[in-house]
């Protein structure tokens, strides 16, 4: 992070206020983009967990209808939540 004093920016006590430099992209964008990406990732991971639980709960007949075996469903259910 690159910190520098903003030209002509002083507070009441005469101390220079500090502004974030060009290399600090997170602060320049306000961090909102990062928070939005984190929220989106959490939503995707939550949806994966939900879908995998639903697949695991299907009957053998329902699995056969969608072209999966019980082993396929188990393998999908066992995947970590961060893996697509």
C-alpha positions in Angstrom: 0.0 0.0 0.0 1.4 3.4 -1.0 0.5 6.2 1.4 1.1 9.8 0.6 0.0 13.2 1.8 -2.7 14.8 -0.3 -1.5 18.2 -1.6 -2.9 21.0 0.4 -4.9 18.6 2.6 -4.3 19.5 6.2 -6.7 19.1 9.2 -7.3 21.7 11.9 -4.1 20.8 13.7 -2.0 21.4 10.7 -1.2 17.7 10.2 -1.3 16.4 6.7 -4.2 14.1 6.0 -3.2 10.8 4.3 -4.6 9.7 1.1 -4.2 6.2 -0.5 -1.9 6.0 -3.4 -2.5 4.6 -6.9 -1.2 1.2 -6.0 -4.0 0.6 -3.4 -6.8 -0.5 -5.8 -8.9 -1.9 -3.0 -9.2 1.4 -1.2 -9.7 3.4 -4.3 -12.7 1.4 -5.2 -14.0 1.6 -1.7 -13.7 -2.1 -1.2 -17.3 -2.6 -2.4 -16.2 -4.7 -5.3 -14.3 -7.1 -3.1 -17.3 -7.4 -0.7 -19.6 -8.0 -3.7 -17.3 -10.8 -5.0 -17.1 -12.4 -1.6 -20.9 -12.3 -1.2 -21.3 -13.8 -4.7 -18.8 -16.6 -3.9 -20.7 -17.4 -0.7 -23.9 -17.6 -2.6 -22.5 -19.9 -5.2 -21.0 -22.2 -2.5 -24.2 -22.3 -0.6 -26.1 -23.2 -3.7 -23.6 -26.0 -4.5 -24.1 -27.4 -1.0 -27.9 -27.3 -1.4 -27.9 -28.9 -4.8 -25.5 -31.7 -3.8 -27.7 -32.5 -0.8 -30.7 -32.7 -3.0 -28.9 -35.1 -5.4 -27.8 -37.3 -2.5 -31.4 -37.4 -1.3 -32.9 -38.6 -4.6 -34.1 -42.2 -5.0 -32.3 -44.7 -7.2 -35.2 -44.3 -9.7 -34.9 -40.5 -9.8 -31.1 -40.8 -10.3 -31.6 -43.2 -13.1 -34.1 -40.7 -14.8 -31.4 -38.0 -14.9 -28.7 -40.5 -16.0 -26.8 -40.8 -12.7 -26.0 -43.8 -10.5 -26.0 -43.9 -6.7 -22.1 -43.9 -6.9 -22.2 -40.7 -9.1 -24.5 -39.0 -6.6 -22.2 -40.0 -3.7 -19.1 -38.7 -5.6 -20.9 -35.4 -6.2 -22.0 -35.2 -2.6 -18.5 -35.9 -1.3 -16.9 -33.0 -3.3 -15.7 -30.1 -1.3 -18.1 -27.1 -1.4 -15.5 -24.9 -3.2 -15.1 -27.4 -6.1 -17.5 -27.0 -9.1 
